[in-house]
Amino acid sequence: MKPSDMNKKKKNDASVNYDELISSTYGRNELKFDFDQWKQDHADVVREYQSKTKNITEGPRQRVAVWRLIMKSRISKYATSAIAASILIAVFISINRDNTLYGQVIRAMEKARTIYAVSYRVKNGESIPGAKIYYQKGTGFRIDSTHKGKTRTHKDNGKFEWNYTEGNDFAVQSESSAEMKLPREITDPGHYLKNCTREAKGDKTVDGQLWQLHVSYYPEASETVSPRVKNMLWIDEAMRLRRFEEKNMKNGQWETVEIGEITYNEPIDKTFFEADFGPNVEILKPQDGLAEKFSLDKAIATKEVLGFIFFGSRAQEERGCTLYNLFATPDRRNPGTNPSALRLR
């Protein structure tokens, strides 16, 4: 059957009544989409959308024509509300999508199941271990670093974080500030990609994959200024950051001061992220002790403002002066267990 004959058949085929089909499902009352009200309810989105599209050349007559074309179809009337919102949101997301080299690298890192990064400091030609970073998507991250000969461990599972120094008999627990995002220690070097140049002569081939070199200089070279810092970043074919080198200018030559290497999707033992630092290490929770000591029922004064209860507690006597602490909590019934009661001091 020719396409033209098929089209004729469709026009003459009354076996399917789409209007009746839709009406039986959604009812016969016309659904009206109040676009003005939608814009008021989503003012922030609309302003951002307008700011991003202010240079797009589209006349008002063209926009009206498109809207009328949609509204002429009976089927479209039933779906207009969902379509309008979906289109605007989709355009908003696509406009705000960072398609720069930096944006592509960060998205590639976010897709990884696991990330393992290790850094070295270079001094007098000798590599000195720096930090080791372990990240597992949906589980958390761990950072081991060395300070004055001792290993410091930071663990974060998106809800709590723990800090422990080798040799101590305690570790400190607090609320997480990372919210399960990639640790900045991994993403920070990528910021140099925002202002870099391509240097193909420094490309590497590793395990059959091409790693492309991108270089950033600080400060930028000019007629009167010479760069003092050189950052070299290698990106693999999957747009992932694989190696980072920082060099300083010394006696007219570039001298390496730090090296970072990153691997992806290698298995990592989940126990690496658990709050376990040994059999004799106690987990301290300072916020619990403070909440008990400075609770609402022990306050010397209270004041409720904008839904928050501000209360003061006597702290201590020092050099003839009385010191006070000021707290705030939104929960009158149980302020002592609410961490927000300890944030404003």
C-alpha positions in Angstrom: 0.0 0.0 0.0 1.3 3.4 -1.0 1.7 6.1 1.7 -0.9 8.2 0.0 -3.4 5.4 0.0 -2.7 4.8 3.7 -3.4 8.4 4.5 -6.7 8.2 2.7 -7.7 5.1 4.6 -6.9 6.8 7.9 -9.1 9.7 7.0 -12.0 7.5 6.0 -11.6 5.0 8.9 -14.3 5.9 11.5 -13.7 2.7 13.6 -11.8 4.6 16.2 -13.3 7.8 17.6 -10.4 9.5 19.5 -12.6 12.2 20.9 -14.9 9.6 22.5 -11.9 7.6 23.7 -10.4 10.6 25.5 -13.7 11.9 26.8 -14.5 8.5 28.4 -11.2 8.6 30.2 -10.9 12.3 31.2 -14.5 13.5 31.0 -16.0 16.0 28.6 -15.3 19.2 30.5 -12.5 21.2 28.9 -9.4 21.4 30.9 -8.2 25.0 31.0 -4.6 25.8 31.7 -4.1 29.1 33.4 -0.7 30.1 32.1 -0.7 33.4 33.9 -1.3 31.7 37.3 1.4 29.1 36.4 3.9 31.9 35.8 3.1 33.5 39.2 3.5 30.2 41.0 6.8 29.5 39.3 8.2 33.1 39.1 11.8 32.0 39.8 11.8 29.5 36.9 10.3 32.0 34.5 12.8 34.7 35.4 15.7 32.4 34.9 14.2 31.1 31.6 13.7 34.6 30.3 17.3 35.7 31.3 18.7 32.7 29.5 16.6 33.2 26.3 16.7 37.0 26.0 18.9 36.8 22.9 16.7 34.2 21.1 15.0 35.9 18.1 11.4 34.8 18.1 8.6 37.3 17.4 5.4 37.5 19.4 3.3 36.6 16.4 5.2 33.4 15.9 4.7 32.4 19.6 1.0 33.1 19.4 0.7 31.1 16.2 2.3 28.1 17.9 0.0 28.4 20.9 -3.1 28.6 18.7 -2.0 25.6 16.7 -1.8 23.6 19.9 -5.2 24.7 21.2 -7.0 23.9 17.9 -6.5 20.2 18.5 -9.1 18.6 20.8 -6.5 16.1 22.0 -4.1 18.9 22.8 -6.6 20.6 25.0 -6.5 17.7 27.4 -2.8 17.6 27.6 -1.9 21.3 27.3 -1.2 21.7 31.0 1.3 18.9 31.2 2.9 19.7 27.9 3.4 23.4 28.7 5.0 22.7 32.0 7.1 19.8 30.6 8.4 21.9 27.7 9.4 24.8 29.8 11.1 22.6 32.4 13.0 20.7 29.7 14.2 23.9 28.0 15.2 25.3 31.4 17.3 22.2 32.1 18.9 22.1 28.7 19.8 25.8 28.9 21.4 25.4 32.3 23.3 22.3 31.3 27.0 23.0 31.5 28.4 21.7 28.2 31.9 23.2 28.8 34.9 20.9 29.2 34.6 21.3 33.0 30.9 20.4 32.9 31.5 17.3 30.9 34.3 16.1 33.2 32.2 16.6 36.3 29.2 14.7 34.8 31.5 11.9 33.8 32.8 11.7 37.4 29.3 11.7 38.8 28.4 8.7 36.7 31.2 6.6 38.2 30.3 3.8 40.6 33.5 4.2 42.5 36.5 6.6 42.4 39.9 6.2 43.9 42.3 9.1 43.9 45.8 9.4 45.3 48.1 12.4 45.5 51.8 12.9 46.0 53.8 15.9 47.0 57.2 16.2 45.2 60.2 17.6 47.1 63.7 17.5 45.8 62.7 15.0 43.2 61.2 12.6 45.8 57.5 11.7 45.9 55.9 12.0 49.3 52.4 10.4 49.8 49.7 12.9 50.3 46.0 12.0 50.4 44.0 8.9 49.4 40.4 9.4 48.5 37.8 6.6 48.2 34.3 7.3 46.9 31.4 4.9 46.3 28.2 6.2 44.8 25.3 5.9 47.2 27.5 4.9 50.1 29.9 7.8 50.8 33.5 8.8 50.8 36.7 8.5 52.8 39.8 10.7 52.9 43.1 9.6 54.4 45.7 12.3 54.7 49.0 12.6 56.6 49.7 15.4 59.1 52.9 15.5 61.2 53.5 11.9 60.6 50.0 10.8 61.7 47.2 9.6 59.4 44.0 11.6 59.6 40.8 9.9 58.5 37.6 11.6 57.4 34.5 9.5 56.6 31.2 10.8 55.3 28.0 8.8 54.5 25.8 11.7 53.6 24.1 11.8 57.0 27.0 11.8 59.4 30.8 12.5 59.1 33.5 11.2 61.4 37.0 12.5 62.0 39.8 10.4 63.5 43.5 11.0 64.1 45.8 8.0 64.3 46.8 7.2 67.9 43.7 8.8 69.5 41.2 6.6 71.5 38.2 8.6 70.1 36.7 9.8 66.8 34.3 12.7 66.5 30.9 12.4 64.8 28.9 15.4 63.4 26.3 16.1 60.8 27.4 15.6 57.2 27.8 18.7 55.1 28.5 16.8 51.8 25.0 15.5 51.1 26.4 12.5 49.2 28.1 14.7 46.6 31.6 14.1 45.2 34.2 15.3 47.7 35.7 18.6 46.6 39.2 17.2 47.0 38.4 15.2 43.8 36.6 17.9 41.9 38.7 20.9 42.8 41.5 20.3 40.2 38.8 20.2 37.5 38.2 23.9 38.0 41.4 24.6 36.1 39.6 23.3 33.0 37.4 26.4 33.0 40.4 28.4 31.6 42.8 26.1 29.8 44.4 25.4 26.5 44.8 22.1 24.6 48.4 20.8 24.3 48.3 17.8 22.1 52.1 17.2 22.3 51.6 16.2 25.9 48.9 13.5 25.2 49.5 10.0 26.7 48.2 6.6 25.6 47.5 4.4 28.6 46.1 0.9 28.3 45.1 1.6 24.7 43.2 4.8 25.6 44.2 8.3 24.6 44.5 10.8 27.5 44.4 14.4 26.2 46.4 17.1 27.9 44.8 20.4 28.9 47.0 23.1 30.5 46.1 26.1 32.7 48.6 28.9 33.7 48.5 31.3 36.6 48.7 34.2 36.2 47.8 34.4 32.6 50.8 35.3 30.4 50.9 38.9 29.1 53.6 41.3 27.9 54.5 42.2 31.4 53.5 39.1 33.4 54.9 35.6 33.2 53.1 32.6 34.6 54.3 31.2 37.9 52.1 28.1 38.1 51.3 25.5 35.5 48.4 23.0 36.0 48.4 20.0 33.7 45.3 17.8 33.4 44.8 14.6 31.4 41.3 13.7 30.2 40.5 10.2 28.9 38.2 9.2 26.1 35.2 9.0 28.5 35.8 12.6 29.5 37.1 11.6 32.9 40.0 13.4 34.7 42.8 10.8 35.1 45.9 12.7 36.1 46.8 16.1 37.5 50.2 17.8 37.8 51.0 21.1 39.4 54.3 22.8 38.5 56.0 26.0 39.8 58.4 28.1 37.8 61.8 28.0 39.5 65.1 29.3 38.1 63.5 29.6 34.7 62.3 25.9 34.6 59.0 24.2 35.5 59.4 22.1 38.6 56.7 19.5 39.6 55.3 20.0 43.1 52.2 17.8 43.2 50.8 14.8 41.3 47.4 13.3 41.4 46.1 10.1 39.8 42.5 8.9 39.6 41.0 5.5 38.7 37.3 4.7 38.2 34.9 1.8 38.9 37.4 -0.4 40.7 35.8 -2.4 43.6 36.2 -0.8 47.1 35.5 -2.6 50.3 32.3 -1.1 51.9 33.9 -1.4 55.4 36.2 1.5 54.3 33.2 3.8 54.8 31.9 2.4 58.1 32.3 4.3 61.4 34.8 1.8 62.7 38.3 3.0 63.8 39.3 0.1 65.9 38.1 -1.9 69.0 39.3 0.7 71.5 38.2 3.9 69.7 35.1 5.6 71.1 32.7 7.6 68.9 32.1 11.0 70.5 29.0 13.0 69.7 29.6 16.5 71.1 26.2 17.8 69.9 24.4 15.3 72.3 26.4 16.6 75.3 25.7 20.2 74.4 22.0 19.5 73.9 21.8 18.0 77.4 23.8 20.8 79.0 22.1 23.7 77.3 18.5 22.4 76.9 15.4 24.6 76.7 14.1 23.5 80.1 17.3 24.9 81.6 17.1 28.3 79.8 17.2 31.5 81.8 15.1 33.4 79.2 13.1 32.4 76.1 11.6 34.4 73.2 9.6 33.0 70.2 10.1 34.9 66.9 8.9 33.8 63.4 8.4 30.2 64.6 11.8 29.9 66.2 12.4 29.8 70.0 15.4 31.7 71.0 16.7 30.8 74.5 19.7 31.8 76.6 21.7 29.6 79.0 24.3 30.6 81.5 27.7 29.1 80.4 30.3 29.9 83.0 32.0 32.5 85.1 35.3 33.9 83.9 37.3 36.7 85.3 34.3 38.2 87.2 32.1 38.0 84.1 29.2 35.7 83.4 29.2 34.2 79.9 26.0 33.2 78.1 25.1 31.1 75.1 22.2 31.9 72.7 20.5 29.1 70.8 17.5 28.7 68.6 15.2 25.8 67.9 11.9 25.3 65.8 10.8 22.4 68.1 9.5 23.4 71.5 8.6 19.8 72.4 12.0 18.3 71.9 14.7 21.0 71.3 17.5 19.1 73.0 17.7 16.4 70.3 17.4 18.9 67.4 20.8 19.8 66.1 19.6 23.2 64.8 19.2 24.2 68.5 22.9 24.3 68.7 23.8 26.2 65.5 23.1 29.7 66.5 25.4 30.9 69.3 
